[in-house]
Amino acid sequence: MQSFHVNGYDMAYLEVGEGHPLVCVHGTLGDFRTWYSVLGPLSKNHRVISVSLRHFFPEHWDAVGDDYKMAQHVADTIAFIEQVQPGPVDLMGHSRGGHIAFRVAQARPDLLRKLVLAEPGGDLDASLPVPEDTPAHPPLAAKTIRSVEMLRAGDLEGALQNFYEGIEGDGSWRRVPAAAKQQLRDNALTFLGQINEQRRPFTLSDAQAIRTPTLLIGGGATTGSLSVMWRVLAAHIAGAQTAVIPNAGHWMFEQAPLEYGEVVRSFLAD
């Protein structure tokens, strides 16, 4: 494990492989360990740099302070990438990390060569049309609020199960490997920051502003608005490519690492 000092914070990362740098940004409750299952496939052609965002493991945050904000994590990621050589880099983000990666591409396209968004999280505003049967807000929003309530009441395991099954379906928590569950536990208190992170919804003008060559990936088994949002964004990002990982859900890179790795490697090799 190494770190870059960015914006007054030591941002930890794991680096493996050789080649052009690929910076990977985890989602809610993740950290640099999120990408373990695809480090092998991706590092065959790239120097993979998996980061931990501010207040995530290896820090054990006490949820004190007001710097757990989406804007702060975007600024930190930009400052981190500025220290990676050679540039421009390839950038990949999953879920909340996909939202961060999108905002980095929007603000600093000069830092990026290619962009990979795996089911980016957030809301779509009224300027982005969605199918009529799609929920107005991701089910994750309500699940996050409920998980925060459970966490504050001391029910850590219940909070994590509630969140995870809100995405992957009832009964899915018991199938999560022990190491993956521990990663979620290590980052549980970040839920308390996320509830007030001030994440802006995606707009049509946001999507149209992305000029970095972009791949959006979804899991074939993902349900709810997470399965729709990336497709809507792809329709309005110029030249965007899309891919579906069959029989996989939101954590598609853990559930189908070889398939996911091949899709990403193929896109980055073009």
C-alpha positions as CSV (number, residue, x, y, z in Angstrom):
1,M,0.0,0.0,0.0
2,Q,1.2,3.5,-0.9
3,S,-0.3,7.0,-0.7
4,F,-0.3,10.4,-2.3
5,H,-0.8,13.5,-0.2
6,V,-3.7,15.3,-1.7
7,N,-5.6,18.3,-0.4
8,G,-4.2,17.8,3.1
9,Y,-5.0,14.1,3.2
10,D,-3.0,10.9,2.6
11,M,-4.9,9.1,-0.1
12,A,-4.0,5.4,0.0
13,Y,-3.7,3.2,-3.1
14,L,-2.7,-0.2,-4.3
15,E,-0.7,-0.5,-7.5
16,V,-0.1,-3.6,-9.6
17,G,1.1,-4.3,-13.1
18,E,2.9,-2.4,-15.8
19,G,1.8,-0.3,-18.7
20,H,-0.5,2.7,-19.1
21,P,-2.0,3.8,-15.8
22,L,-5.6,2.9,-15.0
23,V,-7.0,4.6,-11.9
24,C,-9.9,2.8,-10.3
25,V,-12.4,4.4,-7.9
26,H,-14.6,2.4,-5.6
27,G,-18.2,3.0,-4.7
28,T,-20.2,3.1,-1.4
29,L,-18.6,1.1,1.4
30,G,-15.7,0.2,-0.8
31,D,-12.0,1.0,-0.8
32,F,-8.9,0.0,-2.8
33,R,-9.7,-3.7,-2.1
34,T,-12.9,-3.4,-4.2
35,W,-11.1,-4.2,-7.4
36,Y,-9.1,-7.3,-6.1
37,S,-11.0,-9.8,-8.3
38,V,-10.1,-8.0,-11.5
39,L,-6.5,-6.9,-10.7
40,G,-5.2,-10.0,-12.4
41,P,-7.0,-9.5,-15.8
42,L,-6.5,-5.8,-15.9
43,S,-2.9,-5.7,-14.9
44,K,-1.9,-7.8,-17.9
45,N,-1.9,-4.6,-20.0
46,H,-2.1,-1.8,-17.5
47,R,-0.6,-0.3,-14.4
48,V,-3.7,-0.6,-12.2
49,I,-3.9,2.0,-9.4
50,S,-6.8,1.3,-7.0
51,V,-7.5,4.1,-4.7
52,S,-9.2,4.5,-1.3
53,L,-11.2,7.8,-1.1
54,R,-11.0,10.2,1.9
55,H,-12.3,8.5,5.1
56,F,-12.4,5.0,3.7
57,F,-10.2,2.1,4.8
58,P,-7.4,2.0,5.8
59,E,-8.6,5.0,7.7
60,H,-11.1,4.1,10.5
61,W,-13.2,7.2,10.3
62,D,-15.2,8.3,13.4
63,A,-17.8,10.2,11.2
64,V,-16.7,13.5,12.7
65,G,-16.2,16.5,10.4
66,D,-17.9,18.0,7.4
67,D,-15.5,17.0,4.6
68,Y,-17.3,13.9,3.5
69,K,-18.8,15.5,0.4
70,M,-19.1,14.5,-3.2
71,A,-17.2,17.7,-4.3
72,Q,-14.4,16.8,-1.9
73,H,-14.0,13.3,-3.3
74,V,-14.0,14.7,-6.8
75,A,-11.4,17.3,-6.0
76,D,-9.3,14.6,-4.2
77,T,-9.5,12.3,-7.2
78,I,-8.4,15.1,-9.6
79,A,-5.5,16.0,-7.3
80,F,-4.5,12.3,-7.1
81,I,-4.6,11.9,-10.9
82,E,-2.4,15.0,-11.3
83,Q,0.3,13.1,-9.5
84,V,0.1,9.9,-11.7
85,Q,2.6,9.7,-14.5
86,P,2.5,9.4,-17.4
87,G,-0.8,11.1,-18.2
88,P,-3.4,11.3,-19.4
89,V,-4.7,8.3,-17.5
90,D,-7.5,5.9,-18.0
91,L,-10.2,6.2,-15.2
92,M,-12.7,3.6,-14.0
93,G,-15.4,4.1,-11.4
94,H,-18.1,1.9,-10.0
95,S,-21.4,3.1,-8.5
96,R,-20.7,6.1,-6.4
97,G,-17.2,6.0,-7.7
98,G,-18.7,6.1,-11.2
99,H,-20.4,9.3,-10.3
100,I,-17.0,10.7,-9.1
101,A,-15.3,9.5,-12.3
102,F,-18.0,11.2,-14.4
103,R,-17.5,14.5,-12.6
104,V,-13.7,14.3,-13.0
105,A,-14.2,13.8,-16.8
106,Q,-16.6,16.7,-16.8
107,A,-14.2,19.0,-14.9
108,R,-10.8,17.9,-16.1
109,P,-11.0,16.0,-19.5
110,D,-7.3,17.0,-20.0
111,L,-6.3,14.4,-17.3
112,L,-8.1,11.5,-19.0
113,R,-7.5,9.3,-22.0
114,K,-10.5,7.0,-21.6
115,L,-13.4,6.6,-19.1
116,V,-15.1,3.5,-17.8
117,L,-18.3,3.8,-15.8
118,A,-19.8,0.7,-14.2
119,E,-23.4,1.5,-13.2
120,P,-22.7,5.0,-12.0
121,G,-24.8,6.1,-9.0
122,G,-26.9,9.1,-8.5
123,D,-30.1,10.7,-9.7
124,L,-31.2,11.9,-13.1
125,D,-32.9,15.3,-13.3
126,A,-35.9,16.1,-15.5
127,S,-33.8,17.0,-18.5
128,L,-32.9,13.3,-19.0
129,P,-35.8,11.3,-20.2
130,V,-36.2,7.8,-18.7
131,P,-38.7,5.0,-19.3
132,E,-42.0,5.6,-17.7
133,D,-41.8,2.6,-15.4
134,T,-38.4,3.7,-14.0
135,P,-38.5,4.9,-10.3
136,A,-37.9,8.7,-10.0
137,H,-35.1,8.0,-7.6
138,P,-32.8,5.0,-7.2
139,P,-34.1,2.6,-4.5
140,L,-30.6,3.0,-3.0
141,A,-31.5,6.4,-1.7
142,A,-34.3,5.1,0.7
143,K,-32.2,2.1,1.6
144,T,-29.2,4.4,2.5
145,I,-31.4,6.4,4.8
146,R,-32.8,3.3,6.5
147,S,-29.3,1.8,6.8
148,V,-28.1,5.1,8.5
149,E,-31.0,4.8,11.0
150,M,-30.0,1.2,11.7
151,L,-26.3,2.0,12.0
152,R,-27.1,4.9,14.5
153,A,-29.1,2.4,16.5
154,G,-26.1,0.1,16.7
155,D,-27.3,-2.5,14.2
156,L,-24.2,-2.6,11.9
157,E,-24.9,-6.0,10.4
158,G,-28.6,-5.2,9.8
159,A,-27.6,-1.9,8.1
160,L,-25.2,-3.5,5.7
161,Q,-27.7,-6.3,4.9
162,N,-30.4,-3.8,4.3
163,F,-28.2,-1.8,1.9
164,Y,-26.8,-4.7,0.0
165,E,-30.1,-6.5,-0.5
166,G,-31.7,-3.3,-1.6
167,I,-29.5,-3.6,-4.7
168,E,-28.9,-7.3,-5.2
169,G,-32.2,-8.6,-3.8
170,D,-33.5,-10.5,-0.8
171,G,-31.3,-13.2,0.5
172,S,-28.2,-12.0,-1.4
173,W,-26.3,-10.9,1.7
174,R,-25.8,-14.5,2.9
175,R,-24.0,-15.3,-0.4
176,V,-21.4,-12.5,0.0
177,P,-17.9,-13.9,0.6
178,A,-16.4,-13.2,4.1
179,A,-13.7,-11.0,2.8
180,A,-16.2,-8.8,0.9
181,K,-18.4,-8.5,3.9
182,Q,-15.4,-7.4,6.0
183,Q,-14.6,-4.7,3.6
184,L,-18.2,-3.4,3.9
185,R,-17.9,-3.5,7.7
186,D,-14.6,-1.6,7.7
187,N,-16.3,1.3,5.8
188,A,-19.7,1.2,7.5
189,L,-19.4,4.6,9.2
190,T,-19.0,6.3,5.9
191,F,-22.8,5.8,5.5
192,L,-23.1,8.6,8.1
193,G,-21.2,11.0,5.9
194,Q,-23.0,10.0,2.6
195,I,-26.4,11.0,3.9
196,N,-25.3,14.7,3.6
197,E,-22.8,14.4,0.8
198,Q,-24.6,17.0,-1.5
199,R,-24.5,14.9,-4.7
200,R,-25.9,16.8,-7.7
201,P,-28.2,14.9,-10.1
202,F,-27.0,14.2,-13.6
203,T,-28.4,16.6,-16.2
204,L,-28.6,16.5,-20.0
205,S,-26.0,19.2,-20.3
206,D,-23.7,17.2,-17.9
207,A,-23.9,14.2,-20.2
208,Q,-23.4,16.2,-23.3
209,A,-20.3,17.8,-21.8
210,I,-18.4,14.5,-21.6
211,R,-15.9,14.3,-24.4
212,T,-13.6,11.6,-23.1
213,P,-14.1,8.3,-25.0
214,T,-16.5,6.5,-22.6
215,L,-17.6,2.9,-21.9
216,L,-20.6,2.3,-19.7
217,I,-21.1,-1.2,-18.2
218,G,-24.1,-2.8,-16.6
219,G,-24.9,-6.1,-15.0
220,G,-27.4,-8.2,-16.9
221,A,-29.2,-9.1,-13.6
222,T,-29.2,-5.6,-12.1
223,T,-32.8,-4.4,-11.4
224,G,-34.4,-1.0,-10.6
225,S,-33.1,2.4,-11.8
226,L,-29.4,1.3,-11.4
227,S,-30.1,-0.8,-14.5
228,V,-31.5,2.1,-16.4
229,M,-29.4,5.1,-15.4
230,W,-26.2,4.1,-17.2
231,R,-28.2,3.5,-20.4
232,V,-29.8,6.9,-20.3
233,L,-26.4,8.6,-19.8
234,A,-24.9,6.5,-22.6
235,A,-27.6,7.8,-25.0
236,H,-26.4,11.4,-24.4
237,I,-22.6,11.0,-24.1
238,A,-21.1,11.5,-27.6
239,G,-19.7,8.2,-29.0
240,A,-20.3,6.3,-25.8
241,Q,-19.9,2.5,-26.0
242,T,-21.9,0.1,-23.8
243,A,-21.5,-3.4,-22.5
244,V,-23.6,-5.8,-20.4
245,I,-22.1,-8.5,-18.2
246,P,-24.6,-11.4,-18.4
247,N,-25.9,-13.0,-15.2
248,A,-24.2,-10.5,-13.0
249,G,-25.5,-7.8,-10.8
250,H,-24.3,-4.4,-9.5
251,W,-21.0,-5.8,-8.3
252,M,-20.4,-7.4,-11.7
253,F,-16.6,-7.4,-11.5
254,E,-16.8,-9.6,-8.4
255,Q,-19.4,-11.9,-9.8
256,A,-17.9,-12.3,-13.3
257,P,-14.3,-11.0,-13.1
258,L,-13.0,-12.6,-16.3
259,E,-15.9,-11.3,-18.4
260,Y,-15.7,-7.9,-16.9
261,G,-11.9,-7.7,-17.3
262,E,-12.1,-8.7,-20.9
263,V,-14.7,-6.0,-21.7
264,V,-12.6,-3.3,-20.0
265,R,-9.3,-4.5,-21.6
266,S,-10.9,-4.5,-25.1
267,F,-12.2,-1.0,-24.7
268,L,-8.9,0.4,-23.3
269,A,-6.9,-1.3,-26.1
270,D,-8.7,0.5,-28.9
